Amino acid sequence: MIEDSNEDFEAFQRYVRRSPLTIPIYRCVNGDDALAFLYRTDRYADPQSAPRPGLILLDLNLPGTDGREVLRKIKQDETLKLVPVIIFTTSNNPKDIEACYRQGVNSYIVKPMNFARLKHSIESLIDYWFNTTVLPIDPMEQR
């Protein structure tokens, strides 16, 4: 999860813990940290500290390198572009939505400001992406 808001991250983490899933969640708080994680550089050089994600939840409005640039880099990289990316942001700007889909985002969710709706959005996201869809297997894991 690439998210600078502690509140949004904690809400997401709380709902994942309540679900029957046991999935590890790794958090990056800005775009530069996310790129270091994804490319296993800096403090993430050890693959144990930065496993290949099965799914990326990405906020657009991040400090430093923003989510738009992170998305562009992910979708242009042969080793990362199959990882599904879900935009989870407060931006409902039609230009942002269109630009993200043009770059290959798999889903775009506008974070509701209402707590009950946020809970429903997170629960729906978890159910769809972890119970309904079939995600690609990381080619590195097949070896």
Contacts in CASP RR format, 6 or more apart in sequence:
PFRMAT RR
TARGET T0000
AUTHOR 0000-0000-0000
METHOD contacts of the structure
MODEL  1
MIEDSNEDFEAFQRYVRRSPLTIPIYRCVNGDDALAFLYRTDRYADPQSA
PRPGLILLDLNLPGTDGREVLRKIKQDETLKLVPVIIFTTSNNPKDIEAC
YRQGVNSYIVKPMNFARLKHSIESLIDYWFNTTVLPIDPMEQR
1 9 0 8 1.000
1 12 0 8 1.000
1 25 0 8 1.000
1 26 0 8 1.000
1 27 0 8 1.000
1 28 0 8 1.000
1 56 0 8 1.000
1 57 0 8 1.000
2 27 0 8 1.000
2 28 0 8 1.000
2 29 0 8 1.000
2 30 0 8 1.000
2 31 0 8 1.000
2 33 0 8 1.000
2 34 0 8 1.000
2 56 0 8 1.000
2 57 0 8 1.000
2 58 0 8 1.000
2 59 0 8 1.000
2 62 0 8 1.000
2 67 0 8 1.000
2 70 0 8 1.000
3 9 0 8 1.000
3 12 0 8 1.000
3 27 0 8 1.000
3 28 0 8 1.000
3 29 0 8 1.000
3 57 0 8 1.000
3 59 0 8 1.000
3 88 0 8 1.000
4 29 0 8 1.000
4 30 0 8 1.000
4 59 0 8 1.000
4 61 0 8 1.000
4 62 0 8 1.000
4 63 0 8 1.000
5 59 0 8 1.000
8 59 0 8 1.000
8 88 0 8 1.000
8 111 0 8 1.000
9 27 0 8 1.000
11 118 0 8 1.000
11 119 0 8 1.000
11 122 0 8 1.000
12 25 0 8 1.000
12 57 0 8 1.000
12 88 0 8 1.000
12 122 0 8 1.000
13 25 0 8 1.000
15 119 0 8 1.000
15 122 0 8 1.000
15 123 0 8 1.000
15 126 0 8 1.000
16 23 0 8 1.000
16 25 0 8 1.000
16 126 0 8 1.000
19 123 0 8 1.000
19 126 0 8 1.000
19 130 0 8 1.000
21 126 0 8 1.000
21 130 0 8 1.000
23 130 0 8 1.000
24 51 0 8 1.000
26 37 0 8 1.000
26 50 0 8 1.000
26 51 0 8 1.000
26 53 0 8 1.000
28 34 0 8 1.000
28 36 0 8 1.000
28 37 0 8 1.000
29 62 0 8 1.000
29 63 0 8 1.000
30 62 0 8 1.000
30 63 0 8 1.000
30 64 0 8 1.000
30 65 0 8 1.000
31 62 0 8 1.000
31 63 0 8 1.000
31 64 0 8 1.000
31 65 0 8 1.000
31 66 0 8 1.000
31 67 0 8 1.000
31 69 0 8 1.000
31 70 0 8 1.000
32 64 0 8 1.000
32 65 0 8 1.000
34 58 0 8 1.000
34 62 0 8 1.000
34 65 0 8 1.000
34 67 0 8 1.000
34 70 0 8 1.000
35 41 0 8 1.000
35 65 0 8 1.000
35 70 0 8 1.000
35 73 0 8 1.000
36 42 0 8 1.000
36 43 0 8 1.000
36 44 0 8 1.000
37 44 0 8 1.000
37 50 0 8 1.000
38 50 0 8 1.000
38 53 0 8 1.000
38 73 0 8 1.000
38 74 0 8 1.000
38 80 0 8 1.000
40 46 0 8 1.000
40 47 0 8 1.000
40 50 0 8 1.000
43 49 0 8 1.000
44 50 0 8 1.000
52 83 0 8 1.000
52 138 0 8 1.000
52 140 0 8 1.000
52 141 0 8 1.000
53 83 0 8 1.000
54 83 0 8 1.000
54 84 0 8 1.000
54 135 0 8 1.000
54 138 0 8 1.000
55 83 0 8 1.000
55 84 0 8 1.000
55 85 0 8 1.000
55 86 0 8 1.000
55 129 0 8 1.000
55 135 0 8 1.000
56 74 0 8 1.000
56 83 0 8 1.000
56 84 0 8 1.000
56 85 0 8 1.000
56 86 0 8 1.000
57 86 0 8 1.000
57 88 0 8 1.000
57 125 0 8 1.000
58 67 0 8 1.000
58 70 0 8 1.000
58 71 0 8 1.000
58 85 0 8 1.000
58 86 0 8 1.000
58 87 0 8 1.000
58 88 0 8 1.000
58 89 0 8 1.000
59 67 0 8 1.000
59 87 0 8 1.000
59 88 0 8 1.000
59 89 0 8 1.000
60 66 0 8 1.000
60 67 0 8 1.000
60 68 0 8 1.000
60 87 0 8 1.000
60 89 0 8 1.000
60 91 0 8 1.000
60 96 0 8 1.000
60 100 0 8 1.000
61 67 0 8 1.000
61 89 0 8 1.000
61 90 0 8 1.000
61 91 0 8 1.000
62 70 0 8 1.000
68 96 0 8 1.000
68 99 0 8 1.000
68 100 0 8 1.000
68 103 0 8 1.000
71 85 0 8 1.000
71 87 0 8 1.000
71 100 0 8 1.000
71 103 0 8 1.000
71 104 0 8 1.000
71 105 0 8 1.000
72 103 0 8 1.000
73 80 0 8 1.000
74 80 0 8 1.000
74 81 0 8 1.000
74 83 0 8 1.000
74 85 0 8 1.000
75 81 0 8 1.000
75 85 0 8 1.000
75 103 0 8 1.000
75 104 0 8 1.000
75 105 0 8 1.000
82 136 0 8 1.000
83 136 0 8 1.000
84 106 0 8 1.000
84 107 0 8 1.000
84 129 0 8 1.000
84 133 0 8 1.000
84 135 0 8 1.000
85 104 0 8 1.000
85 105 0 8 1.000
85 106 0 8 1.000
86 105 0 8 1.000
86 106 0 8 1.000
86 107 0 8 1.000
86 108 0 8 1.000
86 109 0 8 1.000
86 125 0 8 1.000
86 129 0 8 1.000
87 100 0 8 1.000
87 105 0 8 1.000
87 107 0 8 1.000
87 108 0 8 1.000
87 109 0 8 1.000
88 109 0 8 1.000
88 111 0 8 1.000
88 125 0 8 1.000
89 96 0 8 1.000
89 108 0 8 1.000
89 109 0 8 1.000
89 110 0 8 1.000
89 111 0 8 1.000
90 110 0 8 1.000
90 111 0 8 1.000
90 113 0 8 1.000
91 97 0 8 1.000
91 110 0 8 1.000
92 110 0 8 1.000
97 108 0 8 1.000
100 108 0 8 1.000
101 108 0 8 1.000
107 125 0 8 1.000
109 121 0 8 1.000
109 125 0 8 1.000
111 118 0 8 1.000
111 121 0 8 1.000
112 118 0 8 1.000
112 120 0 8 1.000
112 121 0 8 1.000
129 135 0 8 1.000
END
